[in-house]
Amino acid sequence: MAGILAWFWNERFWLPHNVTWADLKNTEEATFPQAEDLYLAFPLAFCIFMVRLIFERFVAKPCAIALNIQANGPQIAPPNAILEKVFTAITKHPDEKRLEGLSKQLDWDVRSIQRWFQQRRNQEKPSTLTRFCESMWRFSFFLYIFTYGVRFLKKTPWLWDTRHCWYNYPYQPLTTDLHYYYILELSFYWSLMFSQFTDIKRKDFGAMFLHHLVAIALITFSYVNNMARVGTLILCLHDSSDALLEAAKMANYAKFQKMCDLLFVMFATVFITMRLGIFPLWVLNTTLFESWEIVGPYPSWWVFNLLLLVIQGLNCFWSYFIIKIACKAISKGKVSKDDRSDIESSSDEEDSEPPGKNPHTATTTNGTSGTNGYLLTGPCTMED
């Protein structure tokens, strides 16, 4: 085990040339990031998860009820032992051949069986109240952590001149504010890693899982080799649009459509500006070129920048869907279900239309476009 640890913490991989771990030990004059500091993230992640449960139960749920958001779910499929067995043990999406076989076995027409499977799939969707509570928790955390990040960074020299991220690197002291910011962000991402298996399932589950893994790796690596200064820029920049998205979703669930549309436009503008503009031109510029000029490359430098490029690839992936929504909204005045972003859609969202019903013409009783009791109107169509 000692040999494995010695190999993993090889100084020639993690640190610039002629720098050793002994050089970065804490002294009375200065404190530096230590790998063992990161263990604190695990109990904090559990605490964040517990705070979330309390928040959703005693804060978000009363707010949802005050906004007349009900816990009513979709229509329940009528009990049928044969279809239930097929649904649970074989497939949730029977093909035409299986539908015909079930039709003969039950003496039902194929359309009725399709409708049953659709209703049964919809039963597994969370209620609008559940979605609202999750979004309100995320909105509250993202708003807090982004506000904290801005207040912290505006007092630092590297916000105004990114070359300060590399001056005197890696002998840059760790401040209390920076340590708190890093550990809180890491704890939140660890809590997301575990809770995403019980949260609302989305079509981009794989992409989000990869995002969380890369985020945790970036935060961990940049803390261990003291790239925390540029790390704070990356964290704050990526947090800038998240609260707007969750606010738009809450407005959507509450059926405040004009507010939802406005918030979605604000979210799309900030997201694309920050992640396709400022991130590559400002952050990637300093991690790839300014650091090369001032410090020079070393093995973990390559890994760090590779992970940043993976994040940028995911940013392009999500931006594509956001732009697709915006273009559809401009051209048709609303977004069809087929073109909605996978970013915030439920795993079975495509099933929410009743069979034979055109998603472009479906209307709810209040005149808004919608299906199965879920709001679906205007350019901001984010059921989740």
N, C-alpha and C positions, 0 to 999 in steps of 0.2 A: 504493500500500500504506500509505503514511503517513497518507493521508486516511481509509482504512478503519479503521486502528488508532485514529486520533483520534476518529472517530465512535463506535467500539465502546467506548472508554474515556472516554466523555463524563462529566465530573464531575457534571453535573446529573442524570444517570441513576443513577449508582452511589452518590453521597454526599449527605448532608443539605445543606440550603441553607447557603451561605457556607463550605463546607468544600471544599478542593482536595486533589489528590494530593500537592502539595508539603507540605501540612500533615502528611501521614502518612509522610514519608520518615524513614528510620532516623537516629537521632542517637546521640551518646555517652550521653545520659541515658535514652533509651527506644528499644525496637525495636517496629516495627509490622509487620503482615502485608504482604508484597509479592507481587504477582501472579507474579513469576518464581520464587518459592518452590515453586509448584505443579508446575514442571517436574520436580522431584525425584520426584514420584509415579510417573512412567513407568518409570524404571529400577528403582524399588522394587517396582512391580507385577510386573515380570519376575522379580525376586529372590524375591518371595513365591510366584510360580508355580513356580519351581525348588525352593524349600523344600518346597512342597506335594508335588511329585513324589518328592523324597527321603523325606519323612515317610511318604507312603503306601507306598513300597516297603520301607523299612527299619524303620518303627515300626508303622504300622497293619496291614500285611499279616501280620507275625509275631503280632500280637495277635489278629487274626482266626483265624489257623490254630490258635493256642492255645485259642480258644473253639470249635474244631471247625466253623468256617465254611468251607465248601468253595467252590472256584471253578467248580463244576459249573453249567452253564447249563441252559436248558430242552431238551426233546427236539428232536432235529434232524429236519427234514422230509426225507423220501426224495427223492433227486435226480429231477428231471423238467424237461427242457429247455423244454417248452411252458409249463408253469405258472410256471417261473422267469422266462421272458420276459415273461409277463403281469404278474408281480409287480414286476419291476424297471422295465419300460418303460411299463406302462399303469396299473395300479391295484393297491394292496395290499388293497383291500376290494371285490371284485367284486360287482356287483349280481346279482339273481336271473336276469336274462336272460343275462348273461355266464356265470354258473354252469351254466345249462342248455346253452349252446353248448359249453362245455368238457367237460361230461359226455358229450355226444354225440361230440365229437372224440376223447376219450380212452377212451371206454367205461367211465367211472367213474360211480359214483352221486354225486349232488350232495353228500351228507353227507361223503363221503371228500374231495372237493375243498375243501369248507369247512374240514375238519380240516387239510388240507395248508396252506392259506393261514394258518390260525391258528398252526400250528407254525412256519411260515416267519416270521411277524411276531414270534413269541416269540423266535426266534433272534437278533433284533437287540437284545433286552433285555440289559442288563448282568447279570453274575452277582451273587449275594448278597455275595460277597467284595469285588467292586468297589464296591458300594453301601456296605458297611461302611467301607471305606477312605476314601471320600469323606466320609461322615458323621463319621468320627473326626477327619479334618483340620479340618472346619468346627467341630466341637465344641471342639477344642483352641484354634483361633484365637478363636472367640467367647468362650470362657471367659477366655482371656488378656486380650483387649481390654476385656471388661466389667469384669474385676477391676481392670485398670489405670484405667479410667474412674472407677470408684467410689473408688479410692484417691486419684485426682487431685481429683475433685470435692468430696470431703468436706472438703478444706482450703480450698475457695473460698467466698466470701460469697454468690455468686449461686445456689448450690445451696439455701441456706436462705432467701434473699430474692431472687426473680427480678428485682426492680426494679434490682438491681446489674448486670444485663445491659445496662442503658441509662444508668446514671449515668456522666457524662463521656464518653458515646459521641460520636464514634468514636475519641476519644483514649485508648484503653485499651491499655496495653503488652502485647506478645505475650511470654508466658513460654516457656521451653524445653519444659516439660511439655505445654503446650497445643499448641505447634507440632508436637511429636512425635505427640501423639494425633491431630491433624487429618491430618497427612501419612500416617500409618499407615492410618487409616480410608479415606482417599481412594485410596491405593495398593491396598488390598484390594478396593475396589469396582471399580477399573480391572481388576484381575486377574480378577474375576468376569465383567466385561463380555466379556472375550476367552475365558475358559475355558468359559462357558456354552454355547458353540457345539460344544464337544467333550465336555461333561459329560453326565450322564444327562438325557435329554430328558423334560420334564414337560408336563402338559397346560396349566399356567399359564405356559408359556414367555413368551408375550406380556406378561402382567402382570409377571413378574419382570424382563423386559427393560426395561419402562417404569419399574419400581421402581429398577433400577440407574441408568438415565439420570437420573431425578429426584434420586436420592441424590447422584450425582456433581455435578449442577447445584447442588444445595443446599450441598454441602460447598464447592464452588468459589466460588459467589456469597457465601456467608457469610464465607469466609476473606478474599476480596478486599476486601469493604467492612467488614471487622472486626466482623462479628456472631458471632464465634467463641465468645463466652461462651454465648449461647443455643444455638449449634450443638453444644457439648459436652453440653448437657442432652438435646438431641434424639438424639444418637448413643448416649449411654449408655442412655437409656430404651428405644430400639429394639433394643439389643443384649441387653437383660435376659432375653428369653425364648428367644433363638436357640439357646443352648447346651443348654437343656432339651429342645428339639425334637430336636436331633441325638443327644442321649443316649438319648432314647426310641426313636429309630430304630435305634441300635446295639443296644439291649436287644432290640428286635424281631428283628433279624437273628440275634442270638445265641440266640433262643428263650427269653429270660428274660421270660416274659409278664407275670407279676405286677409286676416292676420296670418293664416297658414301660408298663403301664396306669397305675401310680403316676406315672411321669414325664410321661405324656401329660396326666394331670389337672393336675399342677403347671404344665406348659407352658400349657395352655388357660387356667388361672386367671391366671397372670402375663401372658400375651399380652392377654387381654381387659381385665384391670384396667389395665395400662399403656397400651394403645393406644386403648381406648374410654373410659377413665376419666381417668387422670392426664394423658395427652397433650393432649386437648382442654381439660381444666379447668385445667391448670397451664401447659403450654407454649404452646398457642394463645392462652391468655388473656394471657400476657406479650407474645407477638409481635404480637398484634392490638390490645390495649387499653393495656397498660402502656407499650409503646413509642410508641404514638400520643400518650399523655399526656405522656411525658417528652421524646421526640425529635421526634415528628411524622412524618407520612408523606412519602415521596419515591418516585420511580419504581421503584427496585430494591426498595424496601420492599414494594410491591405484588406484584412478581414473587416475592419470597421467600415471602410469605404464600400466594400462589396455589399455589406448589409444595408448601408444607406441607399445604394442603387436598387436593392430589392424593394425597399420602402418606396422609392420613387416609381418603380414599376407598378406597385399596387396603387399609388396615387394616380397614375395614368389610367389604370384599369377602372377605378371608381369615377374618375373625371369623365371618362367616355360615357358612362351611363347617365351621369348628371347632365352633360351636354345633350345627350339623346332626349332626356325628359324636356329640357328647355326648348329644343328645336321642335319637338312634337307639340308642346304647349303653344308656341308661337304660330305654328302652321295650322293647327286645328282648334286651338282654344281650350283643349283639354288633353289629357294623356290617356291613351288606350291601355288596357291591362297588359297587352302583349309587349308594350314598349316600356313598361315601368322598370325602374332601376332594381336590379337584384340586390343592391346594397341593403335596402331596408324592407325587403319583402319576405313574407313568411314562407316556410318551406312548401306549403301547398296552396299558395295564394292563387295560382292559376285555376283552382277549382272552385272559387267562390261564386262563379256565375252559374246559374241553373242551366241544365242542358237545353240547348236550342235557343237560348237567350243571347242576343247580340250585346256584347259589353258596351258598345257605343250608344245603344238606345235604352239600356236599363235605367230606370229611374226609381227613386224612392218616393215615399208618400209626401215628403216635404219639397219635392221638385228637384232635389239634387241627384246627381248621378251616383248610383251606389248599388251594392249587391249584398244580399244576405245580412242586411242590417249594418254593414260597415260602410263608412263614408268613403266616397270615391269621386271627388269633384275637382275640377280646375287643374292647374299645373302642379299643385302640391298634392299628389296622390300617394301618400306613404302610409299604408295600413300597418306597416312594419316589414 
